[in-house]
């Protein structure tokens, strides 16, 4: 069985395992068919993921055809494990800083807003992201692997790792990993990133390595507390995939939806 079959099977199997763990060891009690369940499963997870995969693949092929960079084979001689480690590490650092920028910029926040709109955090909620945010982040994630001449299996392995980790950090599982949480990110820290608590705003930006939050002063993991709630507090986010997508393009001025902690409101 090739990696092209194994990688998606691992992600789907991991999602099913998390669903079972959420039922047995939940962090927060919530209904299985929570509000937005079908929008997240069908609209974002199945339809959007498939279509964006086709679009991003075509865009990267266009970039490579125009530049010819992959023919230089800049990382082709590296062991596959080293290639995977390099792209996991560098992309994780990129996504930390881009994530911070999304929370600081009213324009980028509009694209990131959908990801923070769920009032219930679980493995499926982590898949709700605006298609333009996916276009940016996954092009930046996968284009370097193709353009630098990575082995064909590297994007598949990297995509599998990203998928597994993205589901994990949003899982509604009452796990406790102690000091390990300060190095490797997990659901106990990341749920604070989605919390409505005022002192938790604009913190815990890391995806895989929580080390970034420690190094750059954005770590937040209070003891003896649970979040007051999740979601957006300054705007009424609509239901339905298409309405949620169009909502990102409402006028910036007077349209609500400022980045968290921005007392000035949404402004250019």
NUVEX-952585 format. One record per residue (C-alpha): residue number from 1; residue in three letters; x, y, z. Coordinates in steps of 0.001 Angstrom, whole numbers, plus 500000, padded with zeros to 6 digits. Each point is the difference from the previous one (the first is absolute). Layout:
# NUVEX-952585
NUM / ala / X / Y / Z
...
***
This chain:
# NUVEX-952585
1 / unk / 500000 / 500000 / 500000
2 / unk / 501502 / 503306 / 498903
3 / unk / 500244 / 503226 / 501954
4 / unk / 497324 / 501540 / 497735
5 / unk / 497553 / 497524 / 501570
6 / unk / 501474 / 499869 / 503487
7 / unk / 500081 / 503772 / 500596
8 / unk / 496265 / 500706 / 499528
9 / unk / 499115 / 496756 / 501791
10 / unk / 502030 / 501094 / 503032
11 / unk / 498281 / 503399 / 500108
12 / unk / 496505 / 498488 / 499700
13 / unk / 500813 / 497328 / 502582
14 / unk / 501380 / 502651 / 502359
15 / unk / 496824 / 502064 / 499618
16 / unk / 497877 / 496973 / 500905
17 / unk / 502200 / 499256 / 503022
18 / unk / 499696 / 503603 / 501209
19 / unk / 496228 / 499836 / 499561
20 / unk / 499935 / 496926 / 502281
21 / unk / 502302 / 501631 / 502551
22 / unk / 497826 / 503128 / 500019
23 / unk / 496979 / 497870 / 500809
24 / unk / 501812 / 498123 / 502789
25 / unk / 502346 / 502668 / 501470
26 / unk / 498585 / 503420 / 499070
27 / unk / 501531 / 503254 / 501182
28 / unk / 496650 / 501760 / 499554
29 / unk / 496640 / 498283 / 499856
30 / unk / 498425 / 500653 / 496616
31 / unk / 497451 / 498466 / 497684
32 / unk / 501320 / 497721 / 497262
33 / unk / 497976 / 501799 / 497299
34 / unk / 500915 / 503411 / 501312
35 / unk / 499076 / 503218 / 498226
36 / unk / 501921 / 500240 / 496748
37 / unk / 500902 / 496300 / 499891
38 / unk / 498784 / 499386 / 496444
39 / unk / 501429 / 503286 / 498725
40 / unk / 503414 / 499069 / 501376
41 / unk / 499867 / 496381 / 498801
42 / unk / 498520 / 500444 / 496532
43 / unk / 500775 / 503605 / 499061
44 / unk / 503487 / 500411 / 501429
45 / unk / 501381 / 496480 / 500445
46 / unk / 498737 / 498185 / 496926
47 / unk / 499085 / 502497 / 497259
48 / unk / 502409 / 502843 / 500763
49 / unk / 502985 / 497748 / 500762
50 / unk / 499563 / 498144 / 496721
51 / unk / 499575 / 503100 / 497849
52 / unk / 502817 / 501911 / 501685
53 / unk / 502297 / 497017 / 499544
54 / unk / 499369 / 500117 / 496248
55 / unk / 500474 / 503781 / 499837
56 / unk / 503173 / 500087 / 502098
57 / unk / 501496 / 497088 / 498063
58 / unk / 499361 / 501797 / 496713
59 / unk / 501433 / 503257 / 501359
60 / unk / 503199 / 498317 / 501175
61 / unk / 500441 / 498249 / 496653
62 / unk / 499594 / 503375 / 498309
63 / unk / 502620 / 501534 / 502294
64 / unk / 502415 / 497178 / 499292
65 / unk / 499399 / 500145 / 496277
66 / unk / 500755 / 503709 / 499968
67 / unk / 503086 / 499813 / 502216
68 / unk / 501435 / 496541 / 499344
69 / unk / 501299 / 499974 / 503578
70 / unk / 499239 / 496339 / 500655
71 / unk / 502492 / 499033 / 497303
72 / unk / 502794 / 501354 / 502192
73 / unk / 499296 / 497203 / 502541
74 / unk / 501201 / 502153 / 502881
75 / unk / 498987 / 497522 / 502723
76 / unk / 499681 / 496826 / 497930
77 / unk / 503234 / 498528 / 501332
78 / unk / 498897 / 500263 / 503617
79 / unk / 498596 / 496934 / 501777
80 / unk / 496197 / 500007 / 499845
81 / unk / 499769 / 500244 / 503799
82 / unk / 502202 / 503104 / 499944
83 / unk / 497845 / 501556 / 497292
84 / unk / 496837 / 499381 / 502010
85 / unk / 501569 / 501379 / 503188
86 / unk / 501228 / 503114 / 498170
87 / unk / 496611 / 500837 / 498510
88 / unk / 498110 / 499223 / 503211
89 / unk / 502293 / 502272 / 502021
90 / unk / 500157 / 502915 / 497560
91 / unk / 496279 / 499974 / 499230
92 / unk / 499152 / 499858 / 503690
93 / unk / 502096 / 503115 / 500612
94 / unk / 498342 / 501733 / 497041
95 / unk / 496488 / 499118 / 501135
96 / unk / 500711 / 501307 / 503505
97 / unk / 500927 / 503465 / 498674
98 / unk / 497334 / 500068 / 497311
99 / unk / 497441 / 499004 / 502638
100 / unk / 501101 / 502931 / 502154
101 / unk / 499684 / 502280 / 496984
102 / unk / 496458 / 498761 / 499392
103 / unk / 499044 / 501078 / 503502
104 / unk / 501664 / 503400 / 499583
105 / unk / 498674 / 500914 / 496549
106 / unk / 496293 / 500856 / 499570
107 / unk / 500183 / 498827 / 496369
108 / unk / 501586 / 496620 / 500760
109 / unk / 497793 / 499615 / 503062
110 / unk / 496962 / 499955 / 497709
111 / unk / 501353 / 496828 / 498385
112 / unk / 500973 / 498471 / 503342
113 / unk / 496749 / 500960 / 501715
114 / unk / 498145 / 496891 / 498789
115 / unk / 502500 / 497764 / 501765
116 / unk / 499180 / 501723 / 503301
117 / unk / 496244 / 500040 / 499486
118 / unk / 499131 / 496600 / 501467
119 / unk / 498597 / 500149 / 503513
120 / unk / 500920 / 496340 / 500486
121 / unk / 503599 / 498876 / 499529
122 / unk / 500565 / 496457 / 498759
123 / unk / 502000 / 498188 / 497321
124 / unk / 497501 / 501026 / 497333
125 / unk / 499949 / 503667 / 501017
126 / unk / 503671 / 500214 / 499113
127 / unk / 499127 / 499411 / 496348
128 / unk / 497867 / 503139 / 499714
129 / unk / 502229 / 502496 / 498164
130 / unk / 499204 / 502448 / 497217
131 / unk / 501055 / 498720 / 496575
132 / unk / 502272 / 503020 / 499405
133 / unk / 501816 / 499298 / 503268
134 / unk / 500465 / 496402 / 498858
135 / unk / 501205 / 501211 / 496592
136 / unk / 502688 / 502155 / 501606
137 / unk / 501189 / 497612 / 502671
138 / unk / 499976 / 496763 / 498045
139 / unk / 501663 / 501581 / 496965
140 / unk / 502756 / 501255 / 502309
141 / unk / 500107 / 496548 / 501614
142 / unk / 500246 / 497847 / 496883
143 / unk / 501575 / 502199 / 497309
144 / unk / 503491 / 499988 / 501585
145 / unk / 500021 / 496199 / 500055
146 / unk / 499342 / 499846 / 496261
147 / unk / 502185 / 502956 / 499031
148 / unk / 502987 / 498797 / 502037
149 / unk / 499797 / 496520 / 498504
150 / unk / 498841 / 497982 / 503010
151 / unk / 499327 / 496297 / 499551
152 / unk / 496440 / 499245 / 498792
153 / unk / 499032 / 498431 / 503329
154 / unk / 501046 / 503054 / 502033
155 / unk / 496857 / 502110 / 499328
156 / unk / 497842 / 496995 / 500855
157 / unk / 501798 / 499364 / 503288
158 / unk / 500074 / 503707 / 500853
159 / unk / 496286 / 500294 / 499181
160 / unk / 499257 / 496999 / 502191
161 / unk / 501898 / 501509 / 502929
162 / unk / 498226 / 503345 / 499569
163 / unk / 496612 / 498298 / 499791
164 / unk / 500546 / 497849 / 503066
165 / unk / 501347 / 502913 / 502045
166 / unk / 497285 / 502412 / 498943
167 / unk / 497312 / 497544 / 501084
168 / unk / 501822 / 499283 / 503261
169 / unk / 500437 / 503551 / 501274
170 / unk / 496287 / 500708 / 499519
171 / unk / 498786 / 496715 / 501509
172 / unk / 497501 / 500181 / 502839
173 / unk / 502018 / 497540 / 502069
174 / unk / 500805 / 500548 / 503668
175 / unk / 503677 / 499127 / 499654
176 / unk / 502748 / 501205 / 502322
177 / unk / 503599 / 499838 / 498757
178 / unk / 501712 / 502103 / 502669
179 / unk / 503301 / 501668 / 499133
180 / unk / 499979 / 498398 / 496551
181 / unk / 497272 / 502516 / 499114
182 / unk / 502582 / 502800 / 500126
183 / unk / 501938 / 498381 / 497147
184 / unk / 497462 / 498055 / 497916
185 / unk / 496628 / 501601 / 499392
186 / unk / 496776 / 498237 / 500900
187 / unk / 496315 / 500607 / 500718
188 / unk / 500443 / 501194 / 503596
189 / unk / 501916 / 503085 / 498836
190 / unk / 498423 / 500594 / 496605
191 / unk / 496446 / 500168 / 501337
192 / unk / 501100 / 503113 / 501895
193 / unk / 500812 / 501553 / 496625
194 / unk / 496305 / 499619 / 499113
195 / unk / 498747 / 501114 / 503425
196 / unk / 497949 / 503143 / 500547
197 / unk / 501823 / 500785 / 503275
198 / unk / 501444 / 503495 / 499669
199 / unk / 503426 / 499070 / 501372
200 / unk / 500309 / 497141 / 497495
201 / unk / 499632 / 502198 / 496892
202 / unk / 502839 / 499912 / 497471
203 / unk / 501983 / 497240 / 501705
204 / unk / 500976 / 496374 / 499248
205 / unk / 500542 / 500448 / 496256
206 / unk / 502141 / 496881 / 499552
207 / unk / 498808 / 496987 / 498017
208 / unk / 502429 / 497131 / 500534
209 / unk / 502846 / 501383 / 502106
210 / unk / 498738 / 501895 / 503041
211 / unk / 503624 / 501012 / 500354
212 / unk / 499307 / 503003 / 497735
213 / unk / 497528 / 501442 / 502506
214 / unk / 502538 / 499540 / 502768
215 / unk / 502804 / 501624 / 498004
216 / unk / 497965 / 502977 / 498807
217 / unk / 497979 / 500706 / 503139
218 / unk / 496524 / 498895 / 498892
219 / unk / 499537 / 496879 / 502152
220 / unk / 496907 / 499762 / 502202
221 / unk / 499081 / 496926 / 502027
222 / unk / 498396 / 500965 / 503340
223 / unk / 499601 / 497357 / 502666
224 / unk / 496691 / 499241 / 501636
225 / unk / 497892 / 501778 / 497373
226 / unk / 497853 / 499057 / 497052
227 / unk / 498989 / 502396 / 497205
228 / unk / 496833 / 502016 / 500507
229 / unk / 498951 / 499257 / 496438
230 / unk / 501110 / 499935 / 496377
231 / unk / 499221 / 501891 / 496829
232 / unk / 499609 / 503629 / 498984
233 / unk / 498734 / 502595 / 502444
234 / unk / 499758 / 503132 / 497850
235 / unk / 498050 / 498799 / 496972
236 / unk / 497047 / 497729 / 499172
237 / unk / 501521 / 497353 / 497752
238 / unk / 497523 / 498522 / 497477
239 / unk / 499095 / 496356 / 499450
240 / unk / 500666 / 498158 / 496766
241 / unk / 503142 / 499588 / 497934
242 / unk / 499275 / 502587 / 497286
243 / unk / 498733 / 502650 / 502398
244 / unk / 503067 / 499516 / 502205
245 / unk / 502288 / 500434 / 497007
246 / unk / 498267 / 503129 / 498759
247 / unk / 499986 / 501434 / 503532
248 / unk / 503779 / 500508 / 499751
249 / unk / 499460 / 502625 / 497271
250 / unk / 497706 / 502349 / 501930
251 / unk / 501280 / 503595 / 500331
252 / unk / 502953 / 500330 / 502333
253 / unk / 498887 / 503282 / 501490
254 / unk / 496885 / 499600 / 502106
255 / unk / 499722 / 496328 / 499118
256 / unk / 501079 / 498642 / 503366
257 / unk / 502349 / 497108 / 500381
258 / unk / 503165 / 501672 / 501261
259 / unk / 502965 / 497793 / 500879
260 / unk / 499788 / 498817 / 503618
261 / unk / 501149 / 502591 / 502486
262 / unk / 499850 / 502865 / 497470
263 / unk / 498203 / 502788 / 501863
264 / unk / 499821 / 502163 / 496888
265 / unk / 497811 / 497596 / 498093
266 / unk / 500493 / 498945 / 496417
267 / unk / 501932 / 502610 / 498102
268 / unk / 502225 / 500044 / 496981
***
